[in-house]
Amino acid sequence: MLSESKNKIFVELIKNSSKEEIIWMYGYISGILPFFQKNSKEFKKNKDTITLVYGTETGNAKNLAFSIVEKAKKEKIQIRLISLDQYRFIDLKRENYFFIIISTHGTGEPPSSAKSFFNFIFQEKNLRLDNMKYGVLALGDRSYSFFCKAGEDLDKRLYEMGADRKIPLYKCDVDFESKSESWFLNFLKIFQIKKLEKNIFKKNGVKKKIHGKILTNILLNDKERGSNKEIHHIEILMKNNESDKNDYSPGDYIAIIAENSEYEVKKIINIIQNKNILDNSNELKMLFDLLQKKLSIFYLSINMLKKYSILVGKNIPNNKEWNFFDLLKEFPIKNKILLKDLVKMMDPIKPRLYSISSSPKVHHSEIHITVSRNRFKKNGRIRYGFCSNFLSKLKVEDELFFYIQKNHLFKLPESNKDIILIGPGTGIAPFRSFLYEREFIGATGRNWLFFGDQYFYTDFLYQKEIQNWKKNGILHHVSLAFSRDQKDKIYVQNKIWENRKEFFSWIENGAYIYVCGEKNPMSIDVENTIFRIIKEVGGYSSTEFFVKKMIENGRYLKDVY
């Protein structure tokens, strides 16, 4: 679309041109069009393209935009700068980082150079910008009633279209230098952090992260009635633009990237600030973000301790578990250090794997997990597992990052095959996924579930779902073992032995066995029981050969930890 002034020139040019001249213009435009198409393809391929657009009436927004581009160049940040009257609407959906400087004209109107752009985004009701990260810098005059109205409208509209607001709306008065400088520092921080992250993580082969938010986080155990456990059912909704990455099948894992608590990070920042360790104190906020979301501050590796030892010139004992706060306290850094050098010395937060307990066919853009908050005592203090503690505290609408980790060794067989699922405690997680999947596809193979925990009334995870599957015939058998409901403890292996004749009949006739949960002692005890059944019920002298054949045929599968 041409601006009004250019459209007028174009129409006048065509009107006053001969047929031969118009043919020449057509040929010229056809010749240069592939060049623009090539540039467009290159723009599409570059996912880190930064675009800065401006809409101006008096020239202030334009001058400020050019100034920001020059400052960014000094920081080695390349920006694609365009006036809004030259902007191609077709590019909008492909933008990754999109920043706008815009003034307000008259009674809250956008400047004339931005009117076509405004008309487009407010009239396009179905356009989604879920891939876009954006920020708006609005210029105006506070003495007018509609102060920065065009910027406000644009910021709100982009957010409504699904774009991710990376910088809050800045509204500048006529003396805009100070506020615009603050906006630029926010802009700069985004890309400085990205650059640091690339340096940290480039050698680790981290997979593409998926952005999700919490839909549900409920405690499955009844603590009020005396449960000793804290197991959470957590449902994660992927953002609209992430759902195409939801390429998982029953049996796969989700790799959760946990974050450090704000409290622990503040303790570290206070030490660094008080001792004036950073070469540039303005980078404290950037360091805070990295420590909270990217860098490991607990259970420090021997490799990290060696690097730190060289930095402080002291031997650090590695016969204990160190966290970064204690390290800074006991072995303080005496000299100033660059942020990039501090960050390079540290390890990234390692993702933790959890079995997915949902089915993509049933739950679509949701992923469910079953998480036991790991609680243990160390040096007389109650401690919690890093990732399980993080997950247990998440509230509805909280956001997190993860990726899908394929598990090719723990997959459902053909739909007409029988399966035996042995999963006490959180071992039930992948089997919930299996059963939802088999129910959805109308599998004809029979399903037998062995589940157990401590108490029936407080620890029967997914009780209603399991009972409904049994009632509806999805589960052919349900064998339950609640170890502490009676004087003599009963475990899943006891239930397997109790049903040994039918159990052997199933596996002799081709049933697949799946075991999920704790390796020691559960999976070992279960396996010993299966060996005993093969020997005593099946009459096989070489139980190892029988089980070996099952493993070779993919009929005995374990996911234990």
N, C-alpha and C positions, 0 to 999 in steps of 0.2 A: 504494500500500500504506500502510495506517494503522499508526501505532505501537501497541504493545500497550495502552497506557493509553487512547488515542483510540478504538481498536477496541472496547474494553470500553464506553466511553461511547456509541458509535454503536449497538452491538447493544442496549444498555439503552434508548436513545431510541426505536428502532424497535419494540422489544417493548412499550413503554408508550404508543405513539401510536395514535390512531384511524386508520381508513382515510382520512378526509378530511385529517387532518394529514400523513399520508404522501404523499398526492397533492399537497398544497401544497408539501412539501419537494422532491418530484420536479420540480415546475414551477419552483421557485426555483433548483435546481441547473442545470436545463436553460437557464435564463435567463443564468446567469453563466458557463456553460461556454465560449461563444464568446469571452469576454474572455480566458480562459486560453489558448485555442487561438491567438488573435491574438498574445498575448505569446510563445507558443511559436514561431510563425512568424517573429516579429521576432528572436527569439533565434537561430533557425536562419540567418537572413540575415546576422546580424552575425558575421563571421568572426573579429573581434578580441575577442570576449567573454572576459572574465576571470572565472572562477568560483573562489571560495574556499569550501571546505566544512570543517566541523569535526565531530569526534566527541568528546564529553566525558563524564566521569563526575563529576568534582568541580567543574567549571566553569572550570578553568584554560585549556583549549583554546578554549573559547567566548570568554573575556575577551581572550585573546591574538588571536583572529581579529578581534574587534571593534576592538582596538587597531590592528591592521595595516590594516584598512579605513580608519580615520581618518587614519593616516599617509599612505596611498596617495592619499586625497582631496586632501591638501595638495600632492601632486605632480601633481595633475590626472589621476589614474588611477582610473577607475571600476571597482569590483569588485562582482560579484553574489555575495552572502554567503548561505549556506544551511547549516542543520544537516543532518547526514547522515540523521537520521530523517525529514526533510521532503523529501529529494532524490528527484526523479523519475528512475528508471532509464532511461527512454526518452531522456533528454537526454544520457546519457553518451557515446554515439557521436558526438554533434554538438559536443561540447566542443572548443574550440581550446586555450585556456590553462586548466588545471585544477590547483588547488593544494589541499593537504589539511593540516590540523593535527589530529593525533589522539593521544590518550593510550592507555596500555595498562592493562588492568584484570586483577586476579587473576593467573592463571598464563599470562600472555601473551595474554589475550583482548582483543578490541576492547571499548570501552565499550558499554553496552546500546543507546545511541542509534545505534550504527554496525553492529550485528549484521546487520540486514537487508541493508545495503549490502555487507558482507563476504560474506554468503551468496550474494548475487547475482553478484558478480564472480568468486567462486571456483567457482560452479556453471556459469556461462556459458562453456562450453568453446570455442564458435565465434565469440565476440564479438571483433572486432579494433578497436583504438583507434589506428590509424595516423595519424590527423589530430591527435591530442592531444599537447600539450606540458605536462609536469607537474613538480611538485616536492612532496616530502613533508617536513613538519616534525613529528617525533615527540617526544612528551613522556613522561617516565617517571621512575623512581626507581632509581638505580644499585645501591642496596642489595638489590634484588630480582633473582632469577636471570633473569627474562624481561624484562630492561631494554629498553624500546621495541620489544617484539616485534611488536605490532600495526602499528606504523609500518614496520618492516622487511618484514613480510609484504605490506603494501599496496604499498610501493615496488617490491618484486620482482614482484608480480602485474601491476601496470600496465605494467611494462617487458616482461614476457612477452607481454602483449596487444598489443604494438607501439607503445606510447606512447613519446614522446621525452623522456627525463629532462633537463630544462633546469637543474634545481638538484639537486646531489647530496643524498642523504638526510642530514638533520641530526638527531642524537639528543641531546635535552636532558635534563639531570638536573633535580632539583627547583628549583635556582636557574637557571631557563632564560632569564633576561633577556638575558644577553650573547650566547648562541648564537642565540637567536631574532632578535636584532638583526642578526647576521651573515647569517642566512637572509633577512631582509627586504631587506638591502642587495643580495644576489644577485638577489632578486625585482625590486627597483627597477632594477637595471642592465639587465635584459632589456628593459624598456619604455622606459627612457631611450634606449637604443641604437636601438630601433624608431622612436622619435620623431625622433631625429637623422637616421636613414636616410630617413624620409619627407621631411624638409626638404631633404636632399641630392638625392634621386632623383625627387621629385614632378614636376619639369619635364622629366625625360629620357625619360619614357614607357617605362620598362624593363618588359619582358614578365614574365609570371609565371614565377618560377624553378622548376626541377625539381631535386629532391634525388636524387643517385645515389651509388653506391659502386663502387669499382673491383673488377671480377672478375678481370681479366687485364691485365697490361702486359708485353708481350714485345718484345724487339728483333728485328726482321725481318732485319737485315743481319748478316753474319758478320764481326765485327770481328777475330776471331783470324786469319782468313785474308786480312786486309788491306783490308777495306771502308773507304772514306773517309766513309761515311754512317752516320747514326744515326736510323733510322726505326722508330717504335714502333707496334705493333698494340695498341690499348687497347679493352677491353670494359667498358662501364658498365652496372650493373644499377640500374634505378629502384626506389625503395621501393614497397611495395605500394599505398600511397595515391596514388602519382604515376603509376601505369601508365596511368590513363585520360587522362593528358595526352600520352601517347606517340602523338600524332597526326602521324605523318610518313609520307612515301612516298619511294621511291628518287629521288635527285636533291636532296633537301633538305639543309640544313646543321644542325649543332649549334653553338650559340653558347656557348662555354666562358667562365665567369667565373673567371679565375685568381686566385690569392692571392699576396701578397708574402711573401717568406721571413721566417721568425722572426728570423734573424740580422740582416737589413737593418732590420727594424722595431725591434729592440732598440737598434740604433745610434741611431736617431732618438729613441726614448724616453729613452735615457741623456742626450742633449743637453738635451731638454726638462726632464728631472728635475734635472739638475745646474745648469741656469741658472734653475730655478724659474719657468718661463714660464707654466704654467697657473695660472689664478686659483684653481682648486680642485684641489689635488694628489690628492685622492681619485679623480679622474676619469682617472688615468693608465691604469688597467686597461681602462677603456672606450675610451680613445683607442687603446690597443694593438690591441684587437679591430677597431676601425674601420680603422686603418692596414693591418692584415694582410689584411682580407677585403673592404674596401669602397673604399678611397681610393687613387688613383694616386700613387705616390711616385717613379716614373721617367718620363723623357721629358715633363717638366712643360710644360703648354700656355702659350702667350703670355698668354692671359687670366688664368691663375693667377699668372704672374710679375708681371703688372700689379698685381693685388690685393696680392701680397706686397710689391711695391715701395712701394705706398702705406702699407702697415703699418709697414715699417722706415724709410721716408723716404729711400730711396736708389734710384738708377737701377740696374737689373739688366740687364746685357747679354743680349740674346736671340739672339746669334750662335753660341751653343753649346747643347748638350743639357744640361739641368739635372736632377739628382735632388734629392729633398727634403732628404736628409742633407747634401749639399754646400751647398745653399742656406742651411740653418740654420747651418752652420759659417762660411761666408764672409760672410753677411749676417744676423747674429744678431738675434733679437727682443729688444728691450731692456725693454719693458714687459709686464706680465702681460696675458694674453689669455683670454677665455672659450672653453671648449671648442667651443661651438656656432659661434663666430665663426671659429675656426681651421678647423673642418670645412667651413663654408660656402665658405671661400676655395679649397678643394681640389676637384679633379675626381674623379668616380667612376672606378673601374677599368672600362675598356671591354671588352666581350666580344669574343672572337676567334672567327671562323667556321671550321669544318672540315666538309668533305663527309662525310656519313654513309656508312659502308661496309657496313652491315648491311641486312637486309630485315625490316620489321615482321611479315611473314607467316611468316618462318622463325625469327627470333630473338626475337620477342614483346617481353618487357619489357627486353630488352637493346638498347643502342646501341653500335655499333662505330665507331671512327675510326682513321685512319692518319695518324700525326703525325711529321713530320721535325723533329728538334731543330735549330733554326736556329743555326748557329755562324758567327761572323764576327769579324774583327779590327778594333779601333778604337783609335786612339792607342797602338798597339803592344800592346794587351791583347786577349786572347781574350774575346769576349762571346757571350751566348746570347739568343735571342729570349725575351721575357718569358713568353708563354703556353706555347710549346713546351717550354721548360725546366721550367716548373711541371708540365706533363703527364708529361714523361719521368721525373720523380722520384716520381710517385705509386706507392704500393705497394698490394697487394691489401688490401681492406677500407677503404682511405682514402676519404674522402667529398669530393664536389665539387658545385657548382651549375651549371646550364646551362638553356638553353631551346631550343626548336625554331624555326629560321628557315626559312620556306617558300621554295622556289626554283621558281617557276611556269614559268621559262624553260628548265628542264632536266629534262624528264619523258620517260618511256618512251612510245612510240607504241602503237597497237593491237598485240595479241599476235601477229598474223599478218604484221607488217611486219619486214623485215630491218633490222638495225642494224650500223653500223661504229663501234667504240669505239677511240678513239686516246688513250691515257693513259699516258705514261711516268712513272716515279717515283711520287710520291704521287698523281698523276693517275689511278691505278688505283682509288682509293677509291670513287667513286660507281659505277664499273663492276662492282665486286664486288657492290654492292647490286643493280644492274641484273640481273646474271646469276643471283644467288640468287632474285630475284623471278621472272624468266622461267622458271627451272627449276621453281619451286614451282607456278606457274599452268599449266605445260605449254604455253608459247608455241610456236607453229608457225613463227614467223619465224626466220630464220637470224641467227647472231651471229658477228661477226668482230672479234677483238681484236688491236690493235697495242700492244705493251708494250715498254718499253726502260728501261735504266739503265746503270750503268758496267760491272759484271762479272756474268757468268752465275752463277758459283759463290757469290758473296757478296751480290748485290743483286737476285736474282730474287724479288721480293715475291709472296707467296701462290702459290708455285710448285706445291705439291701440289694446291691447289684448282683452279688453272688447268689443270694436266695432267689432273686428273680430269674437269673439264668438257669438255676436248677428247676424252678417252677415251669419255665417256658421250654424246657427240654434242650437248651443249649449245652448245659452241663449234664452229662449222663450220670456222673457220680461226683459227690463232694465229700471228701474225707478230712475231718477237722481234728486238730490236736492242740488243745490249750493246756500247756504244761503244768500250770499251777492251780488249776481248778480242783485238783484232788491231791491226796497225800503223796501218791507215787507219780512222779512226773511222766507225762506222755508227750512224745515228740512225733514229727511226721514220719520218721523211720519206723516207729512203733505201729502207726496206722498202715504203712506199706506192708509190714509183716503180717498184720492182722488180716489184710486182704490179699495175701500172697498168692492164692490159687488163681483168683481172677486177674491179678496183676500180671502173673506169668502168662496167662492165656492171652492177654492183650499184646504183650511184647512178642510172644511166639507167633502171633498172627499179624505182625508188622507194625504195631504201634510205635510211635516216636516218644522218647523220654526227654523232657526238658527239666533241668534243675537250675534254680536261681536263688541266690542269697549268700549267706556267709560260708566261706570255704571251710573254716575250721571252727567248730567240729561238724556243723550240719552236713555239708556236702560229702564229707568223708564217711560219716555215719550212714547217710543215705546210700552211698555207693557200696559200703560193706553189706548193707541189708539186701540190695539188689543182687550182689554176688551170691549171697546166701540163698536167696529165692531160686536163682538159676540152678544152683547146685542141689538144693534139697527138694524143691518142687519140680524143677525141670529134669533133674537127674543127670545133669551135665557134669562130668568130672573136670573138664577144662573150662571153668567159668571165664577165665581171661580171654580165651579164644572166642567165646560167645559174645562177650562185650566188645572185643576188638572188631568183630564183624559188624556189630551195630554201629560203632564209631565210624568205620570205613564207609558204611552205607548212609551216614548222616542221620542215624536214628537215636543217637545218645549225645545230647548237646548240653553243655554246662556254661553258665554265665555266673561265676562265683567270685567273691572278693574277700 
